Amino acid sequence: MLFKPGEPRRAYPLCLVLGTCCTVDKLMKKANPVWQGILGLSRFGGLRTPSETFSLRWKDIDWEMNRMSIPEPKVEHHEGHGIRSCPIFPELRSILDEAFEIFGDKSEYVVAAPSIGPQPIQRWVGRTRTYAPK
């Protein structure tokens, strides 16, 4: 349960909502390519969602070195912060390859839906977890 009765509603990190790898695998089977990108970047790339996920551009990905330069809007105002480098693990590489085939020439951003915020993400994850194949 994301919210307890009588407690003010607040956004939870997506990693707390997603839980185990088995849950992510079930969600990925039901997700469209945009949601696969969101889930993959959050779970396998460690990106904060929505801030870092929706800031990542195709030019931030170094395909040859299997690394990505992640913009950090949340901490960019601190000295020495603003961009961090992260490896692209095999689980994420396949998701990014598929997304690039679909959206690479149509969008500057990796996740092509920057208007999605944290509440719709959590609602979708909650609904999908309920109906995901066991």
N, C-alpha and C positions, 0 to 999 in steps of 0.2 A: 504494500500500500504506500503510495507516495505521500499522502496527506493524512494526518490524524484528525479526528473530529475536534473542533474547537481550536485547532492550531491555525495560525495565519498561513495562507498558502505562500510558498516560496519556491523558487526554481531550484531543482536539485541538479548536480552535475550529471551529464548523460551517462557517465560510466556507472553511477549508482543505479540508474534506471535500467540500464541494459543487463547488468549482472554477468552471468557466465558466458563462455564462448559458445556453448550449446544454444543458449538463448539467441545470441547474435546470429548464429548459423540459421536458425529457424526464421528470424526476422529477415535475413538477407534473401532467403528463398521467396519471400512474399513481396519484397521491396522492388520498386521501379529503379532505374539507373540513378536518378537523383538521390533517392533515399539510400541506395547502396553506397554512394559516395559519402554521404553524411555519416552513415553508420561505420563505414570502413575507416574513414579518416579519424573518427572519434575513438574507435576501439583498437584498430591496428596501427594508427599513426600517432595516437595520444594528443590529438588536437582538441582544444577547447571548442565546444559548440555552444552557441553559434559564432562567436567572435572570430576565432582563428579559421574555422572551417569555411566561412563565407568570405574571408579575406584572401584565401589561397588562390593564386593565379597559375595558369599553365606555365608562365615564364619562371615561376618559383621552383619548378621541378627540374632537376638535373637527371635526365633519363640514363645517361651514360654512367654516372657515379652512383646511381640509385639513392639519391638524397633529395630532400626538399628543404627549402629555406622558408620557414614558417613565420609570417608576420604575426606579431604579438600585440594587438591593439590594447589589450588589458593592462600591459605593463610598459608600453612604449614611452611613457613619460618619465620613467626611471632611467638614470644614466647607465649606459652599457646594455640596455635592453631594447627590444623592438623587433628583432629578428633572431630566430634560433634555427639551428640545422638539425635535421633528424633523418635517420636512414629510412628507406622505403623497404619494408619487409615483404616477403613473397606474398603473404595474404593480401596486403594492400596493393602490391604491384598489379595483380590481375584485375582488381577493381578499377585502378587508375587507367590501365590500358584500355579497358572496355569503355570507360567514361570518355577517354580521349577520342576514341573512334566515333562516338556518338556526338560529343559536344565540342571537341577540340577546335574545330574551325568555326563554330557558331557562337562561342562564348569565350571571353577573356578569363573567366573564373572557372575553377575546377568544379565547384558546385554551382550549377546554372540557375539556382533559385534563391538569390540573396534576400528575398522578402520573407522567407520562413523564419519565424522566431522560436524561442525555447518552448513556449506553451504548445504550439501545434506539434512540435517534435515529441514532447512528452505525451500528449494525447494520442498521437499515432502509435508510439511505442506501446503505450498501455493497451490500446485496442488490439494491436497486432499480437502482443504477447498472449492475450486472452484467446485468440483464435489460431495462433500458430500451430502447425502440426506437431504432435507429441512425438 
